[in-house]
Amino acid sequence: MVREILIGTGHGVSIMLKIVALVGLLAVGSVMAHDAGADVEYLLTSSAADFHAHPSPASLDFRDVKLAHITAPNGNSQAMICGEFLAQEEGAEPVWQAFLTIRTSKYEQWLGAQAQALCNDRKRVDYDGGPDLSNDLKSRVMALR
């Protein structure tokens, strides 16, 4: 939205302020686009570090890892990645489990039913339609081993 602010009586001032306001909005839009990339990087790095830090089986895989945003009751949006991981313990059947990594003042990683419930809450969670980040996450976890 471009707001018109009249200062003085000259029409040139009005046009100049419209241009400045429009340039400001475009700059904010590009910062927001950059923030999405920064969110993905931060969340993938944090999630990989968390999976690495906690005892994990030798065989670990990921699927359906997507960037999403959740709107808090105060209207703020928080970035998160939702997906599933497959942990195969020796002698046990492999089981896909839900996880999410959400950006807070640092990050939180949730596993299991709690993660699945939030990731499936379409009233509060908005997926950006971006690519599957599973391979990126797996390669980051493997790089830490």
N, C-alpha and C positions, 0 to 999 in steps of 0.2 A: 504494500500500500504506500502510495506517495502522498504526503500531506503538503498542502500549499500553505505557506506562511508568508503573509504580506508584511513587509517592513518598508515603511515609507510609502511613496506613491508611485515609484517607478516599476514598470512591468519587468524590466531586466532583472531586478532583485528577485521577483517572484520566480522567474524562470531559473535563475541561478540556484535558488534554494531547492527547487524541485529536482534539479540535476544532482545536487549534493545529496539529497535524501535518497534518490534512486541509487547512486553510487554506494552509499552507506548500506542500503539493503542488499545490493549485490555482494558487497564485501562480507556481510553477515552470512549470506547463503553459502559462499565459498568456504567460510570458516566452519559452518555446520557440516558441509560435505567432508572437509578435512577431519573434523572431529569423529565422523563415522569411521574413517580409516584408522584414526588413532585409537578409537574404541576397540576395533577389531584386533589391532596389534596388541593392545594392553590386555584384552581378555584372553586371547590365545596364549600369550606369554604367561599370564597368571594361572590359567587353567593347566597348562603343561607343567608348570612348576609345582602346582598342587598335586597333580597325578604322580609326578616324580617323587615328591617329598613323602607321600604316604606309601606304605608297602603295596606294591602292585605286582600282579603275576607277570611272568615272562611274556605271555601272550596278551596283548592289549590292543583293542581296535576301537574305532569310532565310526559312527554313521549319523547322518541327518543333523550335522552341526550347523546351526544357522544363527545369524545376528538378529536380535530382536530388541525392542524397547518396551518397557513397562511404564505406565503412567501411575505415579503415586497419588494418594488422595489429595495432596497439596498441589497437584498439577505438574510437578517436576517429572521429567523423563529420565529413566536410568537404562543404560545399555547393558545387554546380557547376551550370552550365547547359550543356546539350548541344544541338546543332542542326546545321543545314547552312547554308552561305552560297553564293550564286551570284554569281560575279564574271564579268562579260562584258567582255572586252577587245575593242577594235575589231578586226574582221576574224577573230576567233576564235570557235569554238563555245563557248557557255556550259556551264560544268561546275559541278555541285553538289559542294561539298566539306564534309566534316565539320569541326566545330570544337567545342571545349569551353573554357569559362572556369571555373577552379576557384579557390575562395577558399583562399589560404594565408595567410602573415603579411601578404601584400598580395594578389596574384592571379597566376595564370599562364594564358596562352591558348595552346592547342595547336591545330594545324591538320592536316588530312589523315588519313592512315592511323592515326597514333598516337591522335588524338582519337577516331576511329571505333572503334578496338579497345576503348578504355576505356569509351566511352559504351554499347557493345553488350555489355559484361561484366555480365550479369544476376546473377552470383554475388556481385559486389562493389558494384554500383550499384543504388540503389533510387529509382525515380521517384515523385514525390509525387502524380501524377495531376492536377496543377493545369492551368491553361489554357496554351495555346500563347502564348509570349512573343515571337513573331516580329515582330509589328507594333510592340510596345513597343521592341524593340531597334532596328528599322529607323528609327523616329522619333527615337530618341536619336542614332543615327549621323548622320542628316540634319540634326538641329539643330546639330551640331558643324561642319557644312560652311559 
